[in-house]
């Protein structure tokens, strides 16, 4: 099933482009999952094209776990305890969430209009948590992984405070893999995908065989390439004046390269913004042992538009013609919201 052709280009103003891309994601999830729900399956897992469940047995084990717990909806993510402006009710991953088909049909989980889910301020992760709290109910929800067990290619744990899906995430317990190829230079992302396919014995079929024939090579060479590239980029970051902790880049190779290639004035601005974030984190983002609380306040720009009505704001900054489904465009008929 094809999603709505919601207009999106990088040349659009930031607000319009960010709202439209979020709506495209929400529409894609709604359409793909609704189509899967009509195939006669008891359970469905939502994946991205670059997110792969490498073990059928582990997927079935997760489904059995839900059956045993009598819980119909499960997801991973930083969880409902992680709140920030774009995820005020918590952070849930839109990869690898799984659910009972009869249950989501009964509650109408996918019966939503993307523009009505505040895509100007909620990311897809925030929208999912909103739907879970509002429609699924916490008694029917299971957070099966909270992003503290994800590892990189070399077994090092990923720090979700800096990068989650980039450059990769791998759940070694369940063999759930996500490789963000755009975070790797050249074909290294595809080389890494080929490594995991081969490791888990997924080698049959014309498409996979062609892919492996083109991108699979010795894993020791691949990992040495990663190690040298990372060392070189980290050294260049220091030479180009980056004085903060390099872990703020996660291990995103292309994100590091973007900083290195920035004009000097943009580097200064980048450092100023990130220095502010570091200071804010030191002041408000640490565990306050004496109070028994985790504050975790994150520094975000102002997103309030009051005293303007939200409908007026949408009508001013969005273009109703971007959305083929006119039922989605609520602000065309009602701006006083």
C-alpha positions in Angstrom: 0.0 0.0 0.0 1.4 3.4 -1.0 1.5 6.3 1.4 0.0 9.7 0.8 2.2 11.9 -1.4 2.6 14.6 1.2 4.9 17.2 -0.3 8.4 17.5 1.1 11.6 19.0 -0.1 14.7 20.2 1.8 14.2 23.6 0.2 11.0 24.1 2.2 11.1 26.4 5.2 12.2 24.5 8.3 8.8 24.4 10.1 6.9 23.2 7.0 9.5 20.6 6.1 9.7 19.2 9.6 5.9 18.9 10.0 5.5 17.4 6.5 8.3 14.7 7.0 6.8 13.7 10.4 3.4 13.4 8.8 4.8 11.3 6.0 6.3 9.0 8.6 3.0 8.8 10.5 1.1 8.1 7.4 3.5 5.4 6.3 3.2 3.6 9.6 -0.6 3.9 9.5 -0.8 2.6 6.0 1.8 -0.2 6.2 0.5 -1.6 9.6 -3.1 -1.3 8.5 -2.3 -3.3 5.4 -0.4 -5.9 7.4 -3.3 -6.2 9.8 -5.6 -7.4 7.0 -3.3 -10.3 6.0 -4.7 -12.7 8.6 -1.7 -12.4 11.1 -2.2 -12.6 14.8 0.8 -10.4 15.5 2.6 -7.7 13.5 6.0 -6.1 14.0 6.8 -2.7 12.4 10.2 -2.3 10.8 12.1 0.2 8.8 13.7 -0.8 5.5 17.1 -0.6 7.3 15.8 -2.3 10.5 16.0 -6.1 10.3 14.9 -8.9 12.7 17.7 -11.4 12.0 16.3 -14.2 14.0 12.8 -15.5 13.5 13.1 -17.6 16.7 13.7 -14.4 18.8 10.7 -12.7 17.3 8.5 -15.6 18.1 10.0 -15.7 21.6 9.0 -12.1 22.1 5.5 -12.8 20.9 5.2 -15.7 23.3 6.4 -13.5 26.1 3.5 -11.1 25.3 1.1 -14.0 25.3 2.4 -15.2 28.7 2.1 -11.8 30.2 -1.3 -11.3 28.6 -0.1 -7.9 27.2 -1.1 -7.0 23.6 1.4 -4.2 22.7 5.1 -3.9 23.2 7.9 -1.6 22.1 11.4 -0.6 22.9 12.8 2.9 23.4 14.1 5.1 26.2 10.7 4.6 27.8 7.8 6.5 29.3 10.2 7.7 32.1 12.2 9.7 29.5 10.4 13.0 29.0 11.4 16.0 26.9 9.5 18.6 24.8 9.3 16.5 21.7 8.4 13.4 23.7 6.5 14.7 26.7 4.9 11.4 27.6 8.1 9.4 26.9 10.3 8.0 24.1 9.3 4.9 22.1 11.1 3.6 19.1 9.1 3.3 15.8 11.3 0.3 14.9 10.5 -3.1 16.2 7.2 -2.4 18.0 5.0 -5.4 18.0 1.3 -5.9 18.8 -1.8 -8.1 18.8 -3.8 -7.4 15.6 -7.2 -8.0 17.1 -6.3 -5.6 20.0 -5.2 -2.7 17.8 -8.2 -3.1 15.6 -10.5 -3.0 18.6 -9.0 0.2 20.0 -8.5 1.9 16.6 -4.8 2.4 17.2 -4.0 3.4 13.6 -7.2 5.4 13.1 -5.6 8.9 13.3 -4.9 11.9 11.1 -1.1 12.8 11.2 -1.7 16.6 11.3 -3.9 16.1 14.4 -1.0 14.7 16.5 0.9 18.0 16.8 3.7 17.2 14.4 5.1 20.7 15.0 6.3 19.6 18.4 6.1 15.8 18.7 8.5 13.5 17.0 7.4 10.1 15.9 8.7 8.8 19.2 6.6 11.3 21.1 3.5 10.4 19.0 3.9 6.7 19.7 4.0 7.3 23.4 1.0 9.6 23.2 -1.0 6.8 21.4 0.2 4.2 23.9 -0.9 6.3 26.9 -4.1 7.5 25.3 -5.3 4.4 23.4 -3.4 1.3 24.5 -3.3 2.0 28.2 -0.3 1.3 30.4 -1.7 -2.0 31.7 -1.6 -3.3 28.1 1.9 -2.1 27.3 5.3 -3.7 27.7 8.6 -1.9 27.3 10.8 -4.9 26.4 14.1 -3.0 26.1 15.0 0.5 27.2 18.0 1.3 25.0 20.6 0.4 27.6 21.6 -3.0 26.0 22.2 -1.8 22.4 25.7 -2.4 21.1 27.9 -1.3 18.2 29.8 -3.6 15.8 32.7 -4.0 18.2 30.4 -4.9 21.2 30.7 -1.5 22.9 27.5 -0.3 24.4 25.7 2.6 22.7 25.0 5.7 24.8 21.4 6.7 24.0 21.8 10.2 25.3 23.8 11.2 22.2 22.9 8.9 19.3 20.4 6.0 19.2 19.8 4.9 15.7 23.0 6.4 14.3 25.3 5.0 13.0 23.7 1.7 14.1 21.9 -0.2 16.9 22.1 -3.9 17.6 20.2 -5.8 20.2 22.4 -8.9 20.7 19.7 -10.7 22.8 17.0 -10.5 20.1 19.2 -10.0 17.0 17.3 -6.8 16.1 19.6 -4.7 13.8 19.4 -1.2 12.5 22.2 0.2 10.3 21.8 3.9 9.3 23.9 3.6 6.1 24.0 7.4 5.6 26.1 7.7 8.8 28.9 5.7 7.1 31.1 6.9 4.3 31.0 5.1 1.0 29.6 1.5 1.2 30.7 0.8 4.7 27.1 0.8 6.0 26.2 -1.9 3.4 29.4 -3.8 4.3 28.2 -3.9 7.9 24.8 -5.0 6.9 26.3 -7.8 4.8 28.4 -8.9 7.8 25.4 -9.3 10.0 23.4 -11.1 7.3 26.2 -13.6 6.9 26.8 -13.9 10.6 23.2 -15.0 11.2 23.1 -17.3 8.2 20.8 -15.2 6.1 22.5 -16.0 2.8 19.8 -17.5 0.5 17.7 -15.9 -2.2 18.7 -13.9 -5.3 18.5 -10.5 -3.8 20.5 -11.4 -0.7 23.0 -13.4 -2.7 23.6 -10.4 -5.0 23.9 -8.1 -2.0 26.4 -10.3 -0.2 28.4 -10.9 -3.4 28.8 -7.1 -3.8 29.3 -6.0 -0.2 30.5 -8.8 2.0 34.2 -9.0 2.8 36.4 -10.1 5.6 35.1 -8.8 8.9 38.5 -8.3 10.4 39.4 -6.0 7.6 36.0 -4.2 8.0 36.5 -3.6 11.7 40.1 -2.5 11.2 38.7 0.0 8.7 36.2 1.3 11.2 38.8 1.6 13.9 41.3 3.6 11.7 38.6 5.8 10.3 37.2 6.6 13.8 40.7 7.4 15.1 41.5 9.6 12.1 38.2 11.5 12.4 38.6 12.0 16.2 42.1 13.4 15.6 40.8 15.8 12.9 38.0 17.0 15.3 40.7 18.1 17.8 42.8 19.8 15.0 39.7 21.7 13.9 39.0 23.1 17.4 36.4 20.7 18.8 37.2 20.8 22.5 34.1 19.1 24.0 33.7 15.4 24.6 33.8 13.5 21.3 31.2 11.1 22.6 28.7 13.8 21.9 28.9 12.7 18.2 28.1 9.2 19.2 30.0 7.2 16.6 28.4 8.8 13.6 31.3 9.0 11.1 29.5 11.4 8.7 28.3 13.7 11.6 32.0 14.1 12.6 33.0 14.8 9.0 30.2 17.4 8.7 31.8 19.3 11.6 35.3 19.0 10.1 34.1 20.4 6.8 32.1 23.3 8.3 33.2 26.9 7.6 34.9 28.5 10.6 31.9 30.7 11.5 29.6 27.7 11.6 32.1 25.8 13.8 32.0 28.7 16.3 28.2 28.7 16.4 28.2 24.8 16.7 30.6 25.0 19.6 28.7 27.7 21.4 25.4 25.8 21.2 26.9 22.5 22.3 28.9 24.2 25.1 25.5 25.6 26.4 24.0 22.1 26.2 27.0 20.6 28.2 26.6 23.3 30.9 22.9 22.7 31.1 23.4 19.0 31.4 25.9 19.4 34.2 23.5 21.6 36.1 20.2 19.8 35.5 20.9 16.5 33.8 22.5 14.5 36.6 21.1 12.2 39.1 20.5 14.0 42.3 21.2 11.2 44.8 20.3 13.2 47.8 16.8 13.9 46.4 16.4 10.4 45.0 15.4 11.8 41.7 16.6 11.9 38.1 16.1 15.4 36.7 17.3 15.0 33.2 16.1 18.4 32.0 17.0 18.9 28.4 17.8 22.3 26.7 15.3 23.0 24.0 14.3 26.2 22.1 10.9 27.8 22.8 8.1 26.1 21.0 5.1 28.0 22.4 3.1 30.3 20.0 0.7 31.8 22.5 -1.3 34.1 22.3 -1.7 33.0 18.6 -4.2 30.1 18.1 -2.5 26.9 17.0 -4.8 26.7 13.9 -3.8 30.2 12.8 -0.2 29.3 13.3 -0.5 26.2 11.2 -2.4 28.0 8.5 0.3 30.7 8.4 3.3 28.3 8.1 1.9 25.2 6.4 0.3 24.8 2.9 -2.9 22.8 2.8 -2.2 21.7 -0.7 0.7 19.7 0.5 -1.7 17.1 1.8 -3.7 15.0 -0.7 -6.1 13.8 1.9 -8.1 16.9 2.8 -9.5 15.2 5.9 -6.1 15.6 7.4 -6.1 19.4 7.0 -8.1 20.4 10.1 -6.8 24.0 10.1 -8.4 24.7 6.7 -11.9 24.6 8.4 -11.1 25.5 12.0 -8.2 27.8 13.0 -9.4 28.7 16.5 -7.7 25.8 18.2 
